[in-house]
Amino acid sequence: MNKRIEPPAIIADELLYKCRHICCICQEKHKHVQIHHIDENKNNNDIDNLVALCLECHSKVTGNEGLGRKYSRNEIKKYKESWEKKCKELFEAKGQTNYENWEKDDYVVKIEDYEETCIIKPNEHYGLPYDLKENAELKIYFDSELEIDLIIQSEKDYQYWLKKGEIISYEHIEDSKRIKGFLFLTPKEETINILFVNKNKDKTKVNLKIKIWE
């Protein structure tokens, strides 16, 4: 019997990226997915032969649910092509100036649209914490009188910074007066802190806006 060859990581990652890590059949978010070989040849790891399916849909495809008719290969291909096309349209929309229209899609929900003007005192910071799921998308804008830092940290790294003074972050943009739509994708489900840090000797007024989609 031939030994099964698992899809190379680079191919698996590309496949899951193209489908937003979402099952191509039910298209329900936040479900665990598996990689299925459409032609049922476990050694054929061509990306066109691979599809991401949740556990429930995978059982229907492989016929492990009893007497019910399982999905045909042609059906699976159509689901794959249709969903990946939809995902491609969504990804392309993110790079356009009308990115905000992306929230109107059935699979993406805006959970935050926050706008504020605040004063940050010398050598202090202003933080906004959010409990977010994996692959949530943040778009950050700000306009400051003086140059400030933008830092995006996990709650753990934020507490470490407060105690030790050492910055560990997902993103750290230094000495900027203006950010027009910085985009950040959350790597996992956790509390994310968005920090605006004033290292100057004078206070500064900051106009900020946060948009978040899940």
N, C-alpha and C positions, 0 to 999 in steps of 0.2 A: 504494500500500500504506500502511495506517495505521501511524503510528509507535507503537511499544510505549510504554505509560506505566507506569513502574515504580511499585510500591506506595509511597505516601508513607511517610516514615520513621516517622511516628507510628503508622500502621497496621501496618507491618512489625514494629515494636518490640512492639506490643500482641499481635500474633499469636505471636511467638516467646516472649513472656512467658507467654502462656496455655498453651503446650505445653512449657514448661521448656526451650526451645531443643533439643528432641529430636524425631526423626522419628516421625510419628504411626503409621506402619505397623510398622516393626521395633522401635521404642522402645528402641534401643540408645544408651546414653549416649556422649558424647565423640566423636560423629561430626559432620562438617560437614554443615550442612543448607542446602537451597535452598527458595525459596518457589514453590510450584506453583499455577497457576490451575486450579481443578477443572473449570470449563466450557471450558477451553482458550481463553478470550477474554482475551488478554494485557492488554486495557484495562479489564477488570472487576476493580477492586481493592477490591471489597466484602470485608470481613474474613471473611464467611461463605463466600466463594468461594476463599479462600486456605488453603493447608495447607503445613506444614513437612515436607519429605522429605529423607532423606539421598541422596547421589549414586546409590547402588545402587538404592534403591527408586524414585527419580525415573526412572531408566532403565526400570524395569519398568512404571511408570505410563504413560510416553510411548511404550512399545513399541519401544525401541531395542535390545532384546536378541534380535532374530531372530524365530522363529516362535512363541514362547511367547505364550499369551494374556495380554494386559495387564490391569491393574486397570480395572474400570469406574468411571464417575463415582460411581455409587451406593455402590460398595465404599469408595472414597476418603472419601466423606462420612461413612460409618459409622465408619471408622477415626478420622477427625478428631473426630467427636462423642464417641466412646468415650474416646479418649486425653485430650481436653481436659476431659472430665468428671472423669476420674481425677486430672488435675493440679489441678483446682479443689478437689477433696476434700483433696488434699495441702496446698495452700496454706491452706485453711481450718483444717486440723488444726494448722498452725503457730501459729495465734493462740489456741489453746485451752490450758487448763491441762494437758491430757494430751498435750502436744507430743511427749513422749518416745516415745509409741506410734507416732509416724510412722516410726521406724527399722524397724518391722516390715514396711513396704512393700517389695515386690520391687525397687523402683527406687532406694531410698535405703538406704545402708549406713552404720552408725555405725563410724567409724574411730578414734575417741578418746573415752574416758570417764575423765578424769584428775581426781584429787582430792588435795589436799595442804594442809598447814598449814606456813607458812614465816615466818621473821622477816626483815623488810627494815630494814636499818640506815638511820640518818639520811642524807638526800640521796643515796640509792642506789635502784636499781631491780632488780626481778626479772623476767626475761624467759623466755617459752616460744616457741621457733620451730617452725613447722610448714610442711612442703612440701605445698601444697594445689593441687588442680585448680580450674579456673574453676567458680563457682557452688557451691563447698563452703559449708556452713553451720555457723557457730560459735555456740554458746550459752555465755555466760560468766557465772559467779556469783562473788561474793566478799563477805566480811564482814571488815572491818578495825577494829582498835582505834582508829586515828587516820584522818583523812581522807587518801586517796591518789588518784592519777590512774590512769585506765585508758587506755592508748594502744595502738592497733592500727596497725602500720606494715608497709610492705614492707621487705625486707632492705636495699635500697638506701637508703631513707629512714632506716632505723635507723642504718646506718653514717654517714650524713651528720650525723645528730643527735649521735652520739658524737664526731665530729670538729669540727663547727661549733657545736653547742649549739642549733641551730635545729630546732624540731619541725615536720616535715611528716608528716601522718598521714591515714589513712582515717577514723579515729575518735579523738576525744580527750575523755574525760569527766573533768572536774576536780573535786577536793575532794569525794570521796564516801566514805562509810564502808561502803556496802552496795549491791551490784548483784544483782538477782534475775532472772537470765536475759536478759542483753543479747544480742540476735541480730545477727549480722554475716554478710553474703554476700560471698564473695571475688569481686572483679571480673575476675580472670584467674588463670592458673596461675602461681604464684610462691611464694616463701618469705614467710610472714606471721609477724610477731613480735607476740605479745601481752605487753604490758609493764605492770607494776604499779609505780608510781613514788611513793616516799616523799619528800616535800619538807619534812618536819618535822625538828625538831631532836632528836627522840627516835625510837628504833626502834619498830616496830609489828608486831604479830602479824596475819597475814592467812590466813584460811581461804578457799581458792579451789577452784573446780571448772570444768573445761572439757569441753564435749561438742562433737564435730564429726561431721557427716554429709557424705557425698559421694554 
